[in-house]
């Protein structure tokens, strides 16, 4: 089943700032998540039952999903803790 993607305002804002190359990498990963929301390289976030993370290159995607929608909550740099600080504020 193909899920519909729903992007948060923060995710859209982050994507708008990316180079075409990085945007394409993240877009490809999201397309794969729409087909399989829980691939082997995803991990459940500690302290959360519903949120997962997946890495793509130097970026991290934090998301959750229900039966038909993949919610892209945050996208951020992988090697700094800023994406988790932003997640705590959701």
C-alpha positions as CSV (number, residue, x, y, z in Angstrom):
1,X,0.0,0.0,0.0
2,X,1.3,3.5,-0.9
3,X,1.0,6.0,1.9
4,X,0.2,9.7,1.3
5,X,3.0,12.0,2.6
6,X,2.0,14.9,4.8
7,X,4.8,17.4,5.6
8,X,5.0,19.7,8.6
9,X,5.7,23.4,8.0
10,X,9.2,22.9,9.6
11,X,10.0,20.1,7.1
12,X,8.9,22.1,4.1
13,X,10.9,25.1,5.3
14,X,14.0,22.9,5.7
15,X,13.5,21.3,2.2
16,X,13.2,24.7,0.6
17,X,16.8,25.5,1.7
18,X,18.4,22.4,0.3
19,X,20.5,22.1,-2.8
20,X,18.9,20.1,-5.6
21,X,21.2,17.1,-5.0
22,X,20.3,16.8,-1.3
23,X,16.6,17.5,-2.0
24,X,16.6,14.6,-4.5
25,X,18.2,12.2,-2.0
26,X,15.7,13.0,0.7
27,X,12.8,12.9,-1.8
28,X,13.9,9.4,-2.9
29,X,14.0,8.2,0.7
30,X,10.5,9.6,1.4
31,X,9.2,7.8,-1.7
32,X,10.6,4.6,-0.3
33,X,9.0,5.3,3.1
34,X,5.7,5.8,1.4
35,X,6.0,2.2,0.2
36,X,7.4,0.7,3.4
37,X,7.1,3.0,6.5
38,X,9.3,0.7,8.6
39,X,12.4,-0.3,6.6
40,X,15.3,-2.1,8.3
41,X,17.3,1.1,8.7
42,X,14.5,2.9,10.6
43,X,14.6,3.1,14.4
44,X,12.0,4.0,17.0
45,X,12.8,7.1,18.9
46,X,13.5,6.5,22.6
47,X,10.7,7.6,24.8
48,X,8.2,7.6,22.0
49,X,5.8,4.9,20.8
50,X,4.8,6.5,17.6
51,X,7.9,8.3,16.1
52,X,10.7,6.8,14.0
53,X,13.8,8.1,12.5
54,X,15.7,7.2,9.3
55,X,19.0,8.5,8.0
56,X,19.7,9.5,4.5
57,X,23.2,10.8,3.7
58,X,24.0,13.6,6.2
59,X,20.3,14.1,7.0
60,X,17.8,12.6,9.4
61,X,14.1,12.3,8.9
62,X,11.7,12.0,11.9
63,X,8.3,10.7,11.1
64,X,5.2,8.8,12.2
65,X,2.4,7.2,10.3
66,X,-1.1,5.9,10.5
67,X,-3.0,3.5,8.2
68,X,-2.9,5.8,5.2
69,X,-0.7,8.9,5.9
70,X,3.1,9.2,6.4
71,X,3.7,12.3,8.5
72,X,7.1,13.9,7.9
73,X,7.6,15.8,11.2
74,X,11.2,17.0,11.0
75,X,14.2,16.8,8.7
76,X,17.5,18.0,9.9
77,X,21.3,17.5,9.9
78,X,22.3,14.1,11.1
79,X,25.4,14.9,13.0
80,X,24.1,17.7,15.2
81,X,21.6,17.3,17.9
82,X,19.4,20.2,16.7
83,X,16.8,17.9,15.1
84,X,16.2,16.2,18.5
85,X,15.9,19.6,20.2
86,X,13.3,20.6,17.6
87,X,11.5,17.3,18.1
88,X,11.3,17.9,21.9
89,X,9.5,21.1,21.1
90,X,6.8,19.5,19.0
